[in-house]
Amino acid sequence: MFAFALQSLTSLLLAGMFVYWICTWRYLHNRHLLQQSLIGLVFGVAVISLGISSTLVDAYAAPFDARSGPLVFAGYLGGPLGGLIAGTLGAIYWLFFGGPVPVLGVLINLCIPLVGVVVSRYLQPRKLQLTQGVTAGYLILGFGVLQAPALYYLNITSAPPDPYESYLPVMAGFVASGFLSILVTWLILRHACRLAKDTNSSRELARNLELAKQTSGIGMYVYEAGDTGAYFDAEFLAMLGIGGEGRIVQRAEWEAVCHPDDLGKMQQDMGQAIESGKLRGKSEFRVVRADGTTRFIRTRWGVELDAYGGFQRITGMNIDLTDSHEAEQLTLSSVERVAAVAQQLPGAIVEFDATVRDAPKLLYISPKCKEIWGYSDKELYADPELLFHMHDPEDVGNFLRSVHKSNEAGDALYHRYRITARNGQTRWLDYHGKPKREFGRLIVKSIVLDATREVALQQRMEDEREISRRAQKNESIGQLTGGVAHDFNNLLAVILGNLELLREEQDHAAQKDLIDAASTAALRGADLTKNMLAFARQAPLTPVVLDLNKVVGDAKNWITRILPESVVVDTNLVKGLWPIKADRASLESALLNLTLNARDAMEGHGTMTIETANLIVDEIQCASGQEKLTAGLYVTLSVRDNGTGIAPDVVGTIFEPFFTTKAPGLGSGLGLSMTLGFMRQSGGTVHVETEVGKGTTFKLFFPAVAPQHTQPEKLLSRASSGASHGRRILVAEDEDAVRATLVTTLVRAGYQVTEVATGDAALAAFEADPTFDLLLSDIVMPGSLQGPDLAAALRKRWPNLPVLFLSGYAGDAIAAGKELGTDDTRLMKPVRRSELLAAVSRAMAPAKE
């Protein structure tokens, strides 16, 4: 019996050793089927070995062995494949060398591994996990359930003499041996799997450490007490430029590559570590490779002592710091260069923390600050508030808001501000910086330049520009005065001469001719005044929403009549043109001026092109000193000719009043200045492009009207003279001659007229008799009530009263300090009879209805 137990234990131990080998063989890693097959083969051989060393039970002639443990664990560790292999080998052995019931033995050998498979599926253990005692318990329980019916069948088929004396003890023996076999096998395999796990973990750890050492560029050396050299691994040899696999390096070979200036210190450090028993240490040294390059090495070592406290071994880990050393040197060099540049800059470098919006903290300021603020960097570090006390107090808030706005937008920061330096001098500074988030803080790094001299130069240039502008203005006024005096003297001469002749002339027909000549001269004077006001942007305009294409289309009819047949007129009108708002009469007058100029430039032969277009403007600087356009939508009207063009020395003066290149008597020189004045008054401008010998293009820029604000153009209708009968008009005009002319004109037209000389008198007349149908009033009059005041006072009691205003120029309302109503009509003096009567009729038309 002892031999049976010893042989069985030996077989189980050998099976455990083979399982350990299978679990630690790297070739089988991730080869699960092959691993399970080998486990099944090992346990199958163990089953056969245990069968050979089995003992027979006399009552049943059945072998008594320990094969249950290997069989059940073949299924548990090897899965279905391992269990099948082990069970098959056991079944084959039982078939040839088993007991009296071969079929039952074969069936038992095949079913016992199935118990291990079922328990494995139920417990779902980790890979080779046998540490839990519950595993053996479930396996024993399953084995017992399987073994009981088999033994019962064996008992009834063998027919022992006394079942109670043989069956129960034998069955208990079989079960006990199976239980014991499973338990012993579990103990052996648990130990084997634990050793395999530790071995694999150690091997994996060593591999990871070696991989980490290789990838991190760490080299190792080991020096044992009494050795003549030290072991250098491959990485350390590569650092030294020697190369090869790890080997013993003699001292002479090591000293040959170590830098001579560092060799003594290294030997001293190592010697002290060995003699003093210093367990940890570090040092840095240089090595000179065979190719002449120098490497910087840092070594950290640890000393191991023997049982008696003496030196036994020193192990060092080395890392190549050449890249870091070079980067550090480059950084130091860059810092030195930046410091040198900072000393030469005309400003100071400033860095501050703006995380707290209203409480910035100074982090750095260069020594150059003393030249700007008058304080040294040490003084400003000691009291950073000095910077903000010197800052213009009205600008500090704007500056801090600019910093945070720049950070939110991700843009560079530029800010010009004023300071009061330590000596009381006012300085202007230009701040150039870039806010940036660093570790949760808003850091602003910047350079501050002294712009005081630049600001002074700009101010001087602005003053000189203003002086030049005033000089040009005075010169222009002189030209204007001379031109106006010349033209008005001519007109007055015509009027005066005709009036004198009229006094002596008796012939009615001749009188009519003299009167017509005087009237024509007076109208020319009115046109001259209107042109002057247009130039000064004071002309009275009646802007309406217009379709520029329609205006050009209508104008083409009369344009072709004023041009010779040798001039071809082409139009290029864009579809979908945006509407504009302008005075139609002034627009047509400007188009007429440009047309006549184009005709004269082509000397009566050529092609004139009129174009319209939509334009989105960012910012355009017009030629010849024209104004800039504000950003927005514009509609352009271009008049282009292929004439002689304008000389470069002349193009800058073409918009000046009374400037003309035409012969005397052929032009007043107010056409282009009037056009420019009209365009400026309409919110646009004029752009001229010209090239000598090729032609000229004048382009008018009109602000486009938003579609939702457009209204169709309203044509003013002329009222019939018959509507005047019985209507009452109150005329307020301080100039007696003008008032007399107005009254006479209105009376002859059939109106009943009451005349007064002041606004106060007009108010009294209206209060005495409030049956007037219309108020015709000058804007500027003597007394406390100006024209707008009179209209406002009357409309408080008679809100629907129509009012017509008379003015000598468009600034009358401004001079009176009053605004005119949007529905009020203003007539410019001198006013023709037909225009006056048409305006009166239109004003009273709503009252008639």
Buried (B, 14 or more C-beta within 10 A) or exposed (E): EEEBBEBBEEBBBBBBBBBBBBBBBEEBEEEEEBBBBBBBBBBBBBBBBBBEBBEEBEBBEBBBBBBBBBBBBBBBBBBBBBBBBBBBBBBBBBEEBBBEBBEBBBBBBBBBBBBBBBBBEEBEBEEBBBEEEEBBBBBBBBBBEBBEEBBEEBBEEBEBEEEEEBBEEBBEEBBEBBBBBBBBBBBBBBBBBBBBBEEBEEEEEEEEEEEEBBEEBBBBBBBBEEEEBBBBBBBBBBBBBBEEEBEBBEEEEBEBBBBEEBBEBBEEBBEEBBEEEBEEBEBEBBBBEEEEEEBBBBBBBBBEEEEEEEBBBBBBBBBBBBEEBEEEEEEEEEEEEEEEEBEEEEBBBBBBBBBEEEEBEBBEBBBBBBEBBBBEBEBBEEEBEBBBEBBBEEBBEEBBEBBBEBBEEEEEBEBBBBBBBBEEEEBBBBBEBBBEEEEEEBBBBBBBBBBBEEBEEEEEEEEEEEEEEEEEEEEBEEBBEEBBEEBBEEBEEBBEBBEEBBEEBEEEEEBEBBEEBBEBBBEBBBBBBBBBBBBBBBBBBEBBBBBBBEBBEEBBEEBBEEBEEEBBBEBEBBEEBBBBBBBBEBBBBBBBBBBBBBBBBBEEEBBBBBBBBBBEBEEBEBBBEBBEBEEEBBBBBBBBBBBBBBEEEBBEEBBBBBBBBEEEEEBBBBBBBBBBBBBBBBBBBBBBBBEEEEBBBBBBBBBBBEEEEBEEBEEEEEBEEEBBEEBBBBBBBBBEEBBEBBBEBBEEBBBBBBBBBBBBBBBEBBEEEEEBBBBBBBBBBEBEBBBBBBBBBBBEEEEEBBBBBBBBBBBBBEEBEBEBEEEBBBBBBBBBBEEBBBBBBBBBEEEEE
